[in-house]
């Protein structure tokens, strides 16, 4: 009995192949100029698997009214239903520390030499104070949509249609979506 158990464990042990480089870990065959990745060639029915990542801005669900929360829930349901049955979506949240150069370039208001610079300096000073009091961590939110299609043209059409459905003006759930290229 013990020999049989040892044999069974040995036979069912998963074989691990150690990667020799980054290319062995990341399943990317091609990257197109519009940000679409070919991640698998010739799947079950000869279809290729394509992925594209979209970055989006956040919403504050906690302070939303009941009607807004219901609208967000319905929009989320519509988002899930807008994906093909064979499509997958992965949510990525990346926490990173905001550098001073990033902060100054993206958040501080530039001076315009129009007589209102004293207000801009005051507001920038308040913003700098807030950032130095906090830990200055920024969360980047991205969704990666993967779909199996016959060729890159079908994949492009799918991702274009998906972005048109989720344009920034139509949904409360995703106030701002743009392609990660």
C-alpha positions as CSV (number, residue, x, y, z in Angstrom):
1,X,0.0,0.0,0.0
2,X,2.8,2.4,0.9
3,X,4.7,1.7,-2.4
4,X,1.5,2.3,-4.3
5,X,0.9,5.7,-2.5
6,X,4.5,6.8,-3.2
7,X,4.2,5.8,-6.8
8,X,0.9,7.7,-7.2
9,X,2.4,10.8,-5.6
10,X,5.5,10.6,-7.8
11,X,3.4,10.2,-11.0
12,X,1.0,13.0,-10.1
13,X,3.6,15.5,-9.1
14,X,3.5,18.5,-11.2
15,X,6.7,19.0,-13.3
16,X,8.1,22.5,-12.8
17,X,10.2,23.9,-15.7
18,X,12.4,26.8,-14.5
19,X,12.4,29.8,-16.9
20,X,15.7,30.9,-18.3
21,X,14.6,34.4,-19.1
22,X,11.8,36.9,-19.1
23,X,10.6,35.7,-22.5
24,X,10.0,32.3,-21.0
25,X,7.7,33.8,-18.2
26,X,5.7,36.3,-20.2
27,X,3.4,34.6,-22.8
28,X,3.7,37.4,-25.4
29,X,4.3,36.5,-29.1
30,X,3.7,39.9,-30.7
31,X,3.0,43.5,-29.6
32,X,1.2,45.7,-32.1
33,X,1.5,49.5,-32.3
34,X,-2.0,50.1,-31.1
35,X,-1.3,48.3,-27.8
36,X,-2.7,44.9,-28.6
37,X,-0.7,41.9,-27.4
38,X,-0.8,38.5,-29.1
39,X,-0.5,36.1,-26.1
40,X,-1.4,32.8,-27.7
41,X,-1.3,31.5,-31.2
42,X,-3.7,28.9,-32.7
43,X,-5.9,27.9,-29.7
44,X,-8.5,25.2,-29.7
45,X,-10.3,26.2,-32.9
46,X,-7.3,27.9,-34.6
47,X,-8.1,31.2,-32.9
48,X,-5.4,33.5,-31.5
49,X,-5.7,35.1,-28.0
50,X,-5.3,38.9,-28.0
51,X,-5.1,41.2,-24.9
52,X,-5.3,44.9,-24.5
53,X,-4.9,46.9,-21.3
54,X,-6.9,50.0,-20.5
55,X,-6.2,52.5,-17.7
56,X,-9.1,54.1,-15.9
57,X,-9.7,56.7,-13.2
58,X,-11.3,55.9,-9.9
59,X,-14.7,56.7,-8.5
60,X,-15.6,57.3,-4.9
61,X,-18.3,54.8,-4.1
62,X,-18.4,55.6,-0.4
63,X,-19.8,59.1,-0.8
64,X,-22.2,58.4,-3.6
65,X,-25.9,58.7,-3.1
66,X,-28.2,55.6,-3.3
67,X,-29.3,56.5,-6.8
68,X,-25.6,56.9,-7.9
69,X,-24.7,53.5,-6.3
70,X,-27.6,51.8,-8.1
71,X,-26.4,53.4,-11.4
72,X,-22.9,52.2,-10.8
73,X,-24.1,48.7,-10.1
74,X,-26.1,48.6,-13.3
75,X,-23.2,50.0,-15.2
76,X,-20.9,47.3,-13.7
77,X,-23.5,44.7,-14.8
78,X,-23.5,46.2,-18.3
79,X,-19.7,46.1,-18.4
80,X,-19.7,42.4,-17.6
81,X,-22.4,41.7,-20.1
82,X,-20.5,43.7,-22.8
83,X,-17.7,41.1,-22.8
84,X,-18.0,38.1,-25.2
85,X,-18.6,34.8,-23.5
86,X,-15.0,33.8,-24.4
87,X,-13.5,37.1,-23.2
88,X,-11.8,37.5,-19.9
89,X,-11.1,40.6,-17.9
90,X,-8.4,41.1,-15.3
91,X,-8.2,44.0,-12.9
92,X,-4.8,45.3,-11.9
93,X,-4.2,47.8,-9.1
94,X,-0.7,49.1,-8.9
95,X,0.5,51.1,-5.9
96,X,3.4,53.4,-6.5
97,X,5.1,56.2,-4.6
98,X,4.6,59.5,-6.3
99,X,7.9,61.2,-7.1
100,X,8.4,64.9,-6.6
101,X,9.0,65.4,-10.3
102,X,5.7,63.5,-11.2
103,X,3.9,65.5,-8.6
104,X,5.1,68.8,-9.9
105,X,4.4,67.9,-13.5
106,X,1.0,66.4,-13.1
107,X,-0.7,68.0,-10.1
108,X,0.8,71.5,-9.5
109,X,-0.8,74.3,-11.4
110,X,1.7,76.1,-13.8
111,X,2.2,79.8,-13.5
112,X,0.6,81.9,-16.3
113,X,1.9,85.4,-15.6
114,X,-1.6,86.8,-15.8
115,X,-2.0,88.4,-12.4
116,X,-3.5,85.3,-10.8
117,X,-0.1,83.7,-10.0
118,X,-0.3,84.6,-6.3
119,X,-3.4,82.4,-6.0
120,X,-1.7,79.6,-8.0
121,X,1.3,79.8,-5.6
122,X,-1.0,79.6,-2.6
123,X,-2.9,76.6,-4.0
124,X,0.3,74.9,-5.0
125,X,1.7,75.4,-1.5
126,X,-1.5,73.9,0.0
127,X,-1.1,70.9,-2.4
128,X,2.5,70.4,-1.5
129,X,1.7,70.5,2.2
130,X,-1.0,67.8,1.8
131,X,1.4,65.6,-0.2
132,X,4.2,65.9,2.3
133,X,1.8,65.0,5.1
134,X,0.6,61.9,3.3
135,X,2.6,58.9,2.2
136,X,2.3,60.1,-1.5
137,X,1.2,56.7,-2.8
138,X,-0.8,56.7,-6.0
139,X,-3.0,53.8,-7.2
140,X,-3.0,53.1,-10.9
141,X,-6.1,51.1,-12.0
142,X,-6.0,49.0,-15.2
143,X,-8.3,46.4,-16.8
144,X,-6.8,43.9,-19.2
145,X,-9.3,42.4,-21.6
146,X,-8.4,39.2,-23.5
147,X,-10.4,37.7,-26.3
148,X,-9.9,34.8,-28.8
149,X,-10.2,36.0,-32.4
150,X,-9.1,34.6,-35.8
151,X,-6.9,37.5,-36.7
152,X,-5.7,40.9,-35.5
153,X,-8.3,42.8,-37.5
154,X,-11.2,41.0,-35.6
155,X,-9.4,41.7,-32.3
156,X,-9.0,45.4,-33.2
157,X,-12.7,45.6,-34.1
158,X,-13.6,44.0,-30.8
159,X,-11.5,46.3,-28.7
160,X,-12.7,49.4,-30.6
161,X,-16.3,48.4,-30.0
162,X,-15.5,47.8,-26.3
163,X,-14.0,51.2,-25.9
164,X,-16.9,52.9,-27.7
165,X,-19.3,51.2,-25.2
166,X,-17.2,52.5,-22.3
167,X,-16.5,56.1,-23.5
168,X,-16.0,58.5,-20.6
169,X,-19.2,60.4,-21.0
170,X,-21.7,57.6,-20.8
171,X,-21.0,55.6,-17.7
172,X,-20.6,56.5,-14.0
173,X,-18.6,53.3,-13.3
174,X,-15.7,54.2,-15.5
175,X,-15.4,58.0,-15.7
176,X,-12.3,58.0,-17.8
177,X,-10.9,55.2,-19.9
178,X,-7.9,55.3,-22.2
179,X,-5.8,52.7,-24.0
180,X,-2.5,51.7,-22.5
181,X,-0.2,51.9,-25.5
